[in-house]
Amino acid sequence: MNPKGYMNMTSAMWAENKLLKFVVVVIGVMSFWNAIQIQRSFDSQKTILIPPVMPTPLEISGSHASESTLDAYGRYVVSLMGTFTPSTARSQFDALLTFYTPESFDEAKTQLYDLADRIEVSLVSNTFFVQKVISTPNLLKVYGLNKQFSEATTLGDEKRVYLIHYKIINGRFSLTQVRQELADDGGRS
């Protein structure tokens, strides 16, 4: 055996081994850097689901929304909950349930389906005319006139306010609670 050839071959293998280790380390570092960059791009990009009746451009950044966005969402939520007939109430309430947060979904589902049952049994239609929307952090107050009908008979007109408790989570408008109350003088414009 030739010792010089053996030493050259051993040196070449050590050099090749070092080169391969270096390449593996570089690939690992680049994979880690790529994973971080992908996560950053996912964090900075938001997918916002927009209901089909939004007339204005929506501006949501982080957990804050513009006044026009909150106004549009408030009007949309109230149109789903406040204007219905016995044949449309259940489907509108189903559409409204898609906005609820997971922790408040079960309670809202029970309340809305009970309301839909009462509407279908009593054959009551409802119309809500929005007059004013006031937004505060995590609360929308939608003032308006509520009219109820049973077939061709008007059951009554009342000034009402919808209190819409909401959160904006990862750029998505989510409901926590919607209540209806008699309006005080705050709804006059």
C-alpha atoms as one frame of an Amber mdcrd trajectory, in Angstrom:
protein
   0.000   0.000   0.000   1.154   3.481  -0.883   1.212   5.683   2.249   1.178
   8.951   0.271  -1.881   7.862  -1.719  -3.573   6.740   1.491  -2.852  10.102
   3.156  -4.156  12.010   0.112  -7.297   9.890   0.052  -7.834  10.340   3.824
  -7.270  14.108   3.542  -9.707  14.270   0.646 -12.336  12.370   2.659 -11.855
  14.690   5.664 -12.189  17.735   3.395 -15.249  16.257   1.709 -16.754  15.400
   5.126 -16.190  18.978   6.338 -17.750  20.350   3.148 -20.815  18.104   3.573
 -21.205  19.125   7.221 -20.976  22.772   6.187 -23.644  22.251   3.495 -25.952
  20.474   5.978 -25.544  23.320   8.491 -26.232  25.941   5.787 -29.374  24.058
   4.639 -30.566  23.812   8.263 -29.998  27.518   8.920 -31.739  28.474   5.670
 -34.692  26.196   6.475 -35.017  27.789   9.924 -34.794  31.301   8.429 -37.389
  30.358   5.788 -39.781  29.046   8.473 -39.452  32.313  10.410 -40.106  34.384
   7.273 -43.175  32.297   6.400 -44.551  32.754   9.917 -43.977  36.512   9.697
 -45.802  36.693   6.377 -48.744  34.728   7.833 -48.849  37.070  10.820 -48.836
  40.196   8.650 -51.382  38.935   6.091 -55.021  38.805   7.151 -57.938  37.151
   5.461 -61.090  39.090   6.146 -64.450  37.597   5.326 -66.794  40.275   4.094
 -70.545  39.759   4.056 -72.055  40.458   0.651 -73.939  43.637   1.593 -71.040
  45.811   2.743 -71.330  49.071   0.770 -68.135  50.716   2.016 -64.483  49.681
   2.012 -63.558  47.953   5.257 -60.515  49.040   7.227 -59.415  46.656   9.960
 -55.929  46.642  11.430 -55.120  44.346  14.301 -57.960  44.666  16.794 -59.196
  48.089  15.639 -61.653  48.996  12.890 -62.649  52.279  11.284 -65.948  53.994
  12.106 -67.383  53.208   8.669 -66.495  49.523   9.092 -68.145  49.313  12.508
 -71.184  51.174  11.169 -71.493  48.722   8.253 -71.135  45.656  10.486 -73.653
  47.082  12.967 -76.196  47.686  10.205 -75.628  44.203   8.779 -76.020  42.448
  12.149 -79.191  44.411  12.902 -80.614  43.644   9.460 -80.120  39.926  10.133
 -81.606  40.065  13.620 -84.201  42.821  13.370 -85.860  42.404   9.972 -87.474
  39.020   9.386 -90.589  37.101   8.432 -91.617  33.684   9.742 -90.140  32.051
   6.639 -86.776  33.883   6.733 -86.049  34.150  10.466 -84.272  30.812  10.888
 -81.995  31.251   7.853 -81.115  34.816   8.899 -80.305  33.662  12.423 -78.096
  30.912  10.933 -76.191  33.597   9.015 -75.911  35.679  12.195 -74.499  32.723
  14.161 -71.449  32.644  11.863 -70.311  35.904  13.489 -70.347  34.654  17.092
 -67.186  33.760  18.994 -66.867  30.069  19.953 -67.359  30.792  23.653 -70.676
  32.615  23.096 -71.968  30.490  20.205 -73.956  27.921  22.214 -75.875  30.498
  24.236 -76.632  32.575  21.134 -77.732  29.505  19.185 -80.185  28.530  21.927
 -81.609  32.053  22.167 -81.917  32.585  18.421 -83.476  29.187  17.709 -85.988
  29.697  20.542 -86.834  33.074  19.037 -87.180  31.508  15.565 -89.583  28.893
  16.977 -91.733  31.612  18.574 -91.717  33.648  15.345 -92.794  30.639  13.260
 -95.573  29.706  15.682 -96.949  33.230  16.156 -96.465  34.276  12.488 -94.941
  37.622  13.442 -92.879  39.696  11.027 -90.515  42.407  12.172 -88.861  45.395
  10.524 -86.156  47.534  12.077 -85.316  50.918  10.556 -81.836  52.073  11.564
 -81.606  55.728  12.553 -78.202  56.006  14.188 -75.148  53.879  15.002 -72.861
  54.840  17.878 -69.613  52.935  18.304 -67.494  52.639  21.407 -64.703  50.119
  22.004 -66.238  46.622  21.891 -69.830  47.960  21.821 -72.087  49.209  19.051
 -75.381  50.913  19.848 -77.786  50.821  16.919 -80.816  53.042  17.440 -83.925
  52.772  15.325 -87.636  52.212  14.943 -88.979  48.673  15.355 -92.270  47.688
  13.676 -94.005  44.362  14.230 -96.680  42.831  12.023 -98.906  39.801  12.246
-100.212  39.067   8.754-101.759  42.445   7.727-102.104  43.881  11.244 -99.537
  46.247  12.746 -98.728  45.151  16.292 -96.828  48.247  17.276 -94.003  50.694
  16.718 -91.283  51.231  19.296 -87.978  53.029  19.449 -85.398  50.367  20.191
 -81.664  50.050  20.552 -79.557  47.007  19.722 -76.497  46.633  21.928 -73.913
  44.700  19.940 -70.925  43.503  21.969 -68.081  42.558  19.650 -64.412  41.657
  19.401 -62.063  41.928  16.479 -59.876  38.836  16.528 -57.124  38.528  13.910
 -58.920  40.944  11.600 -62.310  39.223  11.927 -65.381  40.926  13.370 -66.886
  38.564  15.973 -69.954  38.935  18.170 -70.028  38.121  21.857 -73.592  39.255
  22.600 -76.494  41.056  20.921 -79.309  42.498  23.044 -82.364  44.560  22.221
 -83.743  47.193  24.601 -86.202  50.045  24.550 -84.421  53.215  23.445 -83.994
  56.232  25.637 -83.468  59.744  24.258 -79.889  58.884  23.168 -81.139  57.606
  19.828 -82.523  60.915  18.594 -80.561  62.548  15.841
